[in-house]
Amino acid sequence: MTHAVHAKGQAKVKTIILKVINRLSAILLIVAVAMPSSAAMPASASSAPQVSAGKTMAKSSDKTHMLLATMDQSIKQKTIGIVLFPGFETLDVFGPVEMWGRLPGYEIVTVSQYGGAVRSAQGIKTITDYSFDNAPQFDVLMIPGGTGTRTEVNNPEMLAFLRKEDRGTQWTTSVCTGSAVLAKAGILDGHKATSNKIAFTWAASQSNQVAWQGKARWVVDGKYITSSGVSAGTDMALALVEKLYGRAAANRTAHDAEYVWNDDPGDDPFAVETPEHLGHSTSDQ
C-alpha cells in the first residue's frame, strides 16, 4: 500500500513538473519569436509591430495553444489589409498570406469594394471581411495584380479607397500590376517602383511621376514596397517580414514553408529595359 501511494505521489509530481515545463517552454518560444534581438529589430521604430503571441507554434500542445490565445486577447493586433477585386491573381494574394499568416502581432483581413465573395483570375472565390464602406484603417496595405487591374485603374472608388488607406498605413505594398493601380491613384508619385515585367509598359503608362525600375524583383522606397510579377510577391512578403522582425525571422518563415527565398531584390531574371522617358530622379531606397 505504501509503495502504491508513493508511486501515485511521484506520478502527480511528474505531471505538475511537465505542466510547468510546458508553460515555460511556450513562454520562451513566444519571446524568441515576438521579441527578436536588437540586431533583428526594425530599422524604424514607427514600423515596429506590438509584441504579441499570435499563432507562433504550429505543432504545440493544446495547453500551449490556450496560453497563446490568452496572451493574444490582452494585446491589440495590427492589421494587414489585402484589397481584392474581380480578376485578382491568386498567387499574388496567397503567396504573401502564407508568409504573413503567423506573424506575431498581426492579423490578415481582406476587403473588396462591396464585400462578400470575389472571384480570382483563376476562378477561386474568396469571401472578403470588409467592404470599402466599413473597412478599418489598416497598418499594412497590399493590393495584388491580375487581369482585373485593367478595370481597377479606371475605378474611382478603388482609387479613392487606396488613397484614404494609404494616409494611415505604416507600409503600403503591391504585387505584380497592383503597382499600376497605386500609381494611377497617385500614391507612388516621386517614388521608385516596379511591376510585372510582361505587363511593365502598360503598368508604367499609368503614371509618369513614378521612377519605374525595369530590373528589380521588388523595390523598397520609404514605406512603399512593390514587387515584380506573381511569384515575386512571396519574395517581397519575406522582405517585409525582415523589415518587421529581422533576417532570422524571415529565414525561419521561408524555411517553415519549404520555400527558397530569392532574397536579392536586384536579382531579377525577368528584367526588362526601362524606357528612358519613364526614368525620374528620386531619393535612394
N, C-alpha and C positions, 0 to 999 in steps of 0.2 A: 504493500500500500504506500509506504514512504517513498519507494522508488518511483511509483507511478505519479505521485504528487510532485516529486522533484522534476520528473521528466516533463510533466504538464507545465510546471513553472518555467522551465527552460524554454519550452516552445513559445510560451507567452512573451518572454523577454526577447526572444529572437524576432517575433512578429513586430514588437514595438520598435526594435532596432532597425528592422527593414523598413518600417514606415518612416522613421526619422531619416534614414539614408535616402529613401526615395524622394522625400520632400527637399532635402538639402541638394540632391543631385539636380532636381528640377530648377531650384533657385540659381545654382551655379551655371546651368545651361542658359537660363534666361539672361543672366548677367553677361555671359560670354557673347551672346548674340546681340542683345539690345544695348550693351554698353561697351563698344569696341575701345581699343586702346587709343591713347591720344594721337598716335601716328595714323590711325584709321578714321579719325573724326573728320566730319565735313570741313571743307575749306572755309565755308561761310556759315557762321552761327545762325544766320537768319534762315538757312535752309535745313538746319538740323532738326530731325523729327523728335517728338517727345518719346521718351523711353517707354516701351510697352512690352508685354509678354505675348503678343498676338501670334498664334499659330507658328511656333518655332520648333515644335517637336512632332515630327511625322509619325514616330514609332514609340511614343512614350506610353506609360501605363494610364489607366483610366483616372487614377487619383492625381497623377501629374497633370493630366488634361484639365481636371477640375480646378487645380491650383492655378493653372494658366488662365482659365476662364474667369476665375475670381479676380485675379490681378487685372485682367483686361477691363473688367467692369468699372474699376476705380480709376482708370487712366483714359483720357479722351484721345481717340484716334484721329489721325489726319486722313484725308480722303483723296484718293486718286480717281478722277472722273474721266471716263472714256466716252467720247462722243461717237454715237453710231448713227448711220443713215442708210437708206436702201442702197445696196451695191457696195457696201464696205468690204474690204479684203479680209478674209477670215484670219489668216496668219498674222496680219498686221496687228490684230487685236489680241489673239490668244497666245502668240509668242511672248509679248510683254507681260500678259497676265500670268503666264507660267513663272516668269522671273520675279514678278512683284507680289505674287499671291501670298507669300509668307513673310513679307517684310514686317518686322515688329513696329507697331505704332501706326500702321496704315491699313485702311480697308479700300477695296476696289468697288466702284459702282459704275453703272452705265447710264447714259442719258441720250435721249433722242428728241426730235422736235415735238412729237405728240405723245411720247411714252409708248408703252406696250411693245409688241413684237416687231423686230426689224430683221429683214432677210439680207444675208450677206451675198456677195457676188457668186459664191459657191452654193447658195441655196439654204444655208443654215440659218434658222431663226433664233434670235436672242431676245429675251424679254428684258427690256430696259427698266431701270429702277426709277428714273425720273423723266419728266418732260422738260422742255425749256422753261415752262412757266413755274415749275415748283422745285427746280434743281437748287441745291445749296451752293455756297461758294466752295470750289474745290481748291485743295492745296497744290495738287499736281493735275494738269490737264493734258489729255492726249487725244489727238484726232488721227485716225488711220487713213490710209489711201483706199484705192479701189475705183472701179468704173463709176461709182456714184459721185465721185468728186467732180466729175464733169458737170453734174447738175448743181452740186452744192456751192460751187464758186459763184453761181448766179442766184443763190438763195439768200435774200436779205435777212431772213430770220436766223439762219445759221450764222451768218457773218456777224450779226448784232450780238448773238449769244456768245460767240467766241471772244469778241471784244470785251463784253461785260465780265466774263470769267477771267480773262487774261489780266484784268486790272487788279485782281486779288490773288493770283497764283504765286507760288514760290518757284514753280517750274512749269513751263508750257512746252509740250513736246508734240512731235508728229512722226508718223511713219509713212514712207512712200509718198504718194501725191497728196497726203494730208497737208504737207507744207504748202501746196498750191492754194489751199483754202485759207490757211493762215496768212499767206502773202496777199491774197485778194482782200482779206479783211484789214490789211494794213498793219498787221501785228508784227511782221518781220521787217518792216521798213528800217533801213540802216543797219541791218544785221546780216551776218553770214548764214547761209542755209544750203541744204541740199535736198534732193528728191530722187524718186525713181529714175534710173538712167534711161530706160526705154522711153519714158514719157517726159524726159528732162526739159526738152524745148517747150512743150506745152505748159509744164509746171512753171518754168521760168517766165513764160509770157504773161503770167498773172500779175506780175509786178516788176517794174524796172528799178524799184527802190531797194531791192534786196541784192546782196552780194552772193550770187549763186555760185556754188562750188561744184564743178563737174567731176572732181576726184575727191571723194570723201565717203567713207562708209557711214559716218554720222558726223555732225558738226555741233559743237557747243559754242554758243556766243551769249554771254550773260546768262539769263535764266532760260534761254531757248535752246532746245536740243531737237534737231531734225535729222532724220535718217534717210538713207537710200531706200531701195525697194524691198518690200515684203520681208524676207528673212533678216535684213539689216536691222529691222525693228527690234529683234531679240537682242542683237548686239548693243543697240542703243539703250535698251532697257537695263542691261547689265552695267552699262556705263553710268546710268543714273543710280543704280544700287551702290556703285563705287563712290559716287559723289555723296550719297547719304550716309553710308556706313563703312566705307573704306574698301580697299582692294581685297582683303581677306574674305570679307562678306560676299563680294561679287564672285570671287573664285569659288567659294563654297556653294553659292547658289547655282552656278553653272555646273559644278561637279554633281550636285544632287540631282540635277535634271539630265545628267549624262550628255551635256551639251558642250561642244568645242567652241569656245568663245573667240571670235575674231576681235581681239582687244585693241587693235591698232586702227584708229579712225581714218588714218591715211592709207590703209591697205584696202583699196577698192578695186576688185577685179573687173568691175563693170564700168569703170571710169569713162567719161566722155569729155570731149573738148568743151570748154565753156566759151560761148560766143563772146567776142570782145565787148559788144555793147551791153552785156549783162554784168560786166565786172564793175564793182563800186568799191570805193575805199571805205573800210570800216575798221573799228578797233580790233586788235588781235583777240583770239579766243581766250 
